[in-house]
Amino acid sequence: MPPTFIRPIALAALALAGVCTSCPARAQSVDDMAWLAGCWRGHAGEAGTVEHWLAPAGGTMLGMSRTVRQGKTVEFEFMQLRQLPDGTLALMPQPSGRPATVFRLLSSGPREAVFENPTHDFPQRIAYARQEDSRLLASIEGLRNGAPRRIEFAFSRVACEAAASQP
């Protein structure tokens, strides 16, 4: 029979197992990402940046972003959220016409999600967090040339018609 102090330690370990923040995320549905749907305009940094996310349908969410400077599109990206064959939720960005890269869901909450691809050059992580009904914070981070780097993109919700026209 094990010593009596081992039982409380084992019970504590089991209790903490459900709150592991560095553990891989459980598979979740694309529908759980509905909080991301809408039209968002960058309000810090590049004023011509907009991001649109369609509501979940058919097992996917589709998104696109565009950055306009001096009246010209300088960057664009197509994105999709979908479950992989193994059930893992994945974000697949396709920047400026390049092939899509798969970022698997690492962690998530009711209004946030972090996706990771440790083998990608930069970024290795992409995160979205809905700060309030009208604010969204996106970030990319990882190692670039051996140094840690993080870039944040702050967005405000706008009517989709307003997002289509640049300031």
N, C-alpha and C positions, 0 to 999 in steps of 0.2 A: 504494500500500500504506500503511495507517495506521501511525503511529508505534507502536513496540513497547509503550509504556506504556499505550496505549489498551486493548489486549487484556486485561491483568489487571484493569483497571477495569471493563470490560464483563463479564468473568467474575464479578467480585465483585458487580456489580449483579444479574446473573442469579441468583446464589446467595441474595442477600438478598430477592429477589422472593418467595420461598416463605415468608418469615417476617414479612411485613408485618402489623403488628398493627392498623393503622388502615384497612386495605383492607376492602371489604365481604366478608362471610363467603361461602364457597361454599355452594351449595344443599345442604342435608342433609335426611335423612329425619326424620320425627317419631320414629321408633324410636330415633334417637340421643339423644333427650331422656328416655329411660326412667328415668334417674337421678333425675328430679324426682318420679316417681310415689310416692304414699304420703300419709300424713296428718301434718300438721305443726301444732304449737301454738306460738304466740308466747310467748317467755319473757322478753322485755324490752319495756318500754313497756306496751302494752295487753294485759292478761292474758287477755281474752276473745276473742282473735283466733285462729282456726284456718283452715288452708288444706288442701284435699284435692285431689290430682291422681290421676286414673285412669290406669292403664297405657296405653301406645299400643295402639290397635286401630282398624282401618278407616281408617287414615290421619289419625287425630286423637288428641289427648290433651285431655281435658276436665277443667277445674278449677273450684273454687268456694272462696270465702272468706267468712267471717262474723265480725263483731265484735259482741260482746255486752257491754253495760255495764249494771250494776244490773238484771240480769235481762231486758233488752230488746235486740233486734237493732237496732243503730244504723247498721251498714254491711254490705253484702253485694256480692259480685261473682261473675259467671260468666266463665269464661275458656276459650279454646280455642287449641290449637296445631295448625296445619295448614299444608300447602304451598299456596301461591298458584298460580294457573294458570301463572305464569312459572317455577315451581319453587322460589321463595324460601320458606323457612320463616318463618312469621309467628305472633306472639302476638296474640290478639284479645280484650282485656278488655272487659267490659261491666259497669261499676260501677253498682250501685243501680238496675238496670233501664234505664239509658241505652243508646243504640245502641252497638254494638261499634266500637272503634277499631283499626285495623291498625298494628301495630308490626313492621317487618321485621327479620329477623335481621341484626345488624351484625357480631358476632363470636361465636365459640364455641370451646369446648375440651371435653375429655372429661367435665367435671362443671361446666360453666359456660356461660352464654349471655347475650348482651346484645342487646336488641331496641331499635329506634329508629324514631321518627316525628318528624322535625324540624319538621313543620308543626302538631303538636298543641300545645295551650295549655300544659298541664303534666300529667304529665311528658312529656319528649321521649324519655327512655330508661328502660327497665325491664330489670333484670338479676337473674339467679338464679345462685347459686354454692353448690354442695354442698361444705361445708367438711370434713366427715368423714361417716361413715355416718349419724350421728344429728343432724347440724346442717345447716341450710340458711340462707343469707343472701339475702334479696331486697332490692332497692333500687329507688327511683324517683329520677330526677334530671332537671334541666333548668333553664331560666330561668322564674322566676315573678315577675311585675311587674318584669322587667328585671334581677333579681338571681339569681345561681346558687343552687340549692337541692338538697339531697340528703337523702332520708329512707331509713333502713335498717330492715328488719324481720328480726329474728333468730328463727329457729324451731328447735324440737327435734322429732325424729320421735317420734310416739306411735302406739299402736294406734288404729285408726280408731274403735273403740267408745269409747275414752277421749276422742278428739277431739270426739265428738258430745255428750258431757256437759261442761258448763262447770264450771270450778273454783268 
